[in-house]
Each structure stands twice: as structure tokens, then as C-alpha cells.
Amino acid sequence: MIYTKLACSFCGRSKEEATKIIIGYNVYICEFCIEICSKILQEDINYSQIEEINKIAIKLPYIIKNYLDKYIIGHNNIKKLISVALYNHTKRIKLLNNKTTYTLQKSNILLMGATGTGKTLLAKTIAKCINVPFAISDATSLTEAGYVGEDVESIIYRLLQNSEFNIKRTEIGIIYIDEIDKIAKKQDSNRDISGEGVQQALLKILEGTITNIPTKWGKKQLIQETIPVNTTNILFICGGAFEKICTKHKQLGFTKTNKNPNTTITPQELIEYGLIPEFIGRIPIHLVLKTLNYKNLIKVLTNTKTSILEEYKKLFELDNIKIKFKKELIKYIAKKTTQLSLGVRGLKFLIDKKLMNLIYKTSKNTKIRKIILDKNFYTKKTPKIIYK
């Protein structure tokens, strides 16, 4: 079919005036109008990005530190350094938003420390502090593209989900990758799809790239809808126990003689552990979290907004029961956790084990109004109960 009298439905340009005309159902649009529409859409996208960036609060380091203190006990030097890193990160995003020719390099963070030292809680809390989306991924589930397991893009998909598929919110979020020490490269010569291969796959995402994320994650299809996500402003926090390195430093007087242990673990040690130099280079801030001592564990139970004892008080209140934890019980739990070297997670383990049974027993009697727990709660079966 030959079109002889074509004209743009928007501007009226004829076929002769416009080099190209796109033909639809009873409507035509020329290349000039397409360009104008594209600019309008891009302006809307840019405005949306500016709006999301403006929602990020640039808080001074001491304000961030004060906020962290409400939720996290101990780690004072770590919290100071994290506060400065977060302050610089938010300034960097604002600077890029101003379209300046000068750019600041992104400073991703590596947190090292045993289980229960508070790595995950620290990452969650800083995301909450500046009001950005947050997602957690486990490095042990990742493999190179094309192998059984999750591609590295899955960590971006989780953040996209938590942002309710708001791309602009996703692009300023925080991702915590746990168990990062488990993707250290293997010493044998076989193809390392879950070690060095994953590190290589993470490089571009950590540094900043536009990656196409499927709108529905799951079974891969030849043709599927994708969403482009720019990772340039996403802050990555990687966490791992790095047990061999931390144990080595502890044996050398790591916790006693060195006033600033965060400078003791060198990039060379991480390379020897199995992280490739390029990967370490994209995570320039390295921090070590020590296991909390007895006094700090008591503070965790009594002085934080996330205290598990406060959680149980709320749960019992829903059943019209007041529960009181005596100081001697709190000291007993902290001491037992210290002896077991379980960290903050050990507190939850010891408390859940007993209090879940107590909730079950009290649910049988609606006349209970108050329960008083002392250290004998862990040795005797029946706590002090007050009925109405």
C-alpha cells in the first residue's frame, strides 16, 4: 500500500517536510514530534529523580551517631566512622544531582566481625536514618550467570521490590550483602562459579552501572520485560565473619593492645583470604566489629529501642499481663551469653527458648495479671505469678 498524503497528526508536517513519519491506527507522528515527546518524558524522569534525592536528609555525622546510639550499643568508633561515611555518601548524591563536572567516588563499606556483633542491624539502622529503601542478600546463594543459583542482579531485584518498584527510590537505596567472606576464591584450579566468579560479576554493580532487571524474578525466559536500574548511587555494605583473619588478630592482642583495631586488617590480608584486588578496591571502607562484652550486653537488654525484653513486654501486654524482668535475671542472661560467645543473637536465643514456653503456659489461664521473673527462672519451672 502506498501512502501519498501523509502528515503528522501533531504538527501537521507533510511527508516531504519530515524525513520519517511513524504510522499508527489513523494517527501519524513525525521525527520532530517524537524528539519533543522524548525530551518531555526525560524532564519528567529527571524531576522524579530530583524529588527522591531531595527526600534524603543530609544529617551531620554527630546527628547520625546519636541516632545509631538509640539502637546499637557499643562499637563507638565504628559508629563514628559509619556516620562520616554516610554523611559523605549523601553529599555525593546531592553533588551528582547538581550536574557538576566534579564527581566523588562511591565508598562502599565492608563490615567484619563474628556472628552476633551487629553487622546487619547496623546496616538496617543507617538506611532507616536517612529514609532510603533497604534490602538484604546472602552471598552464598549467588553464582555466575548461566549456572544454578541466583544471578547477582537478584540483589537489585530485592531492593526494587522493597521500593515497591519505584525505580528512582531503588537507585538511592542501601543493599547489605551478608556472608561476603564465603565467596572468597578457591585455591584449586577448577572453575569457581560461586567464589571468584561472583566477585567478578559484582564489580560493575558495586562501582555503578545500568543493569536491566526482570520485572518478574524466577524462571528465565528468552523474552521478558526488564527495568533499567542505575546502581551508581546505591550504597553497598558487605558483611562477613572473616573468622581466620579476626582470630589471628585476636591472638596477637587485637582487642587489648591496639586502640584502633579498624586499621589492622590490611587489603593484603583480604587478598590472601581470597578476595580479588578489584573487588576490595570497590569497597574502600573496612571496619571490624568486636563481640560485645558483659556490660554492653546488659545495655542491649535494657537501653535500646530494639531490646527483645521490651518486645516480650508488648506481647504479654496484648494478653493483659504485665511482666517484670528483675536485674538479677538480666545479669544472668548477659553472663550466660558472654560465656557462650554468642553475641547479641545469643540473647535472643536464650530468651526465646524460655519465654515462648511461658507464653504457651499462661495462655491456659486468663486470670494471670502479672509475672515476675528472676534468675531462678532458668533453674526453676514456676515463676512468680500474680492473679487478678
Secondary structure by P-SEA (a helix, b strand, c coil): cccccccccccccccccccbbbbcccbbbcaaaaaaaaaaaaaaaaaaaaaaaaacccccaaaaaaaaaaccccaaaaaaaaaaaaaaaaaaaaaaaacccccccbbbbbbbbcccccaaaaaaaaaaaabbbbbbbbccccccccccccccaaaaaaaaaaaccaaaaaaabbbbbccccccccccccccccccaaaaaaacccccbbbbbbbccccccccbbbbbbbbcccbbbbbbbcaaaaaaaaaaaccccccccccccccaaaaaaacccaaaaaaccbbbbbccccaaaaaaaaccccccaaaaaaaaaaaacbbbbbcaaaaaaaaaaaaaacccaaaaaaaaaacaaaaaaaacccccccccccccccccccccccccc
